[in-house]
Amino acid sequence: MGRKPPLADSTESFGSDSFLDIVSNMVGIIVILLMVVGLRAKNAVDDLPPSEPTAAETAALQNVVARKIEAGQLEQDVKAVFAKAEELTHLAAQKLDERTMLAEIVAAKRLEFEAKKSK
């Protein structure tokens, strides 16, 4: 006689499919909730009435503006120093080239002098 085919374990496949369905539904719900919360937060910020700044806030803002102006001036000073340093570097390179050229001329004249002296 033939053997009976083994029964398929339908609970395992049903369980994993159900789990995937639940996870997908939860992700969808979370996305929808995030959208709703985002819209409410946006509308809540838009609905706030403008308020007059306090003296402390005004003083703090003026302090920030003054520091920003000072920072801009310092940045300009730093750029000027870097430009001057670059100019001095260029000048030093020119002077080094002149010095090298003069050293070569001196060496050539010395050789010429030594040649005349030996004759």
JOQUI-V370412 format. One record per helix or strand of 2 or more residues. SS is the DSSP state (hx for helix, st for strand). FROM is the first residue (numbers start at 0). TO is the last residue. If there is no record, write none. Layout:
ss=SS from=FROM to=TO
ss=SS from=FROM to=TO
This chain:
ss=hx from=9 to=45
ss=hx from=54 to=117
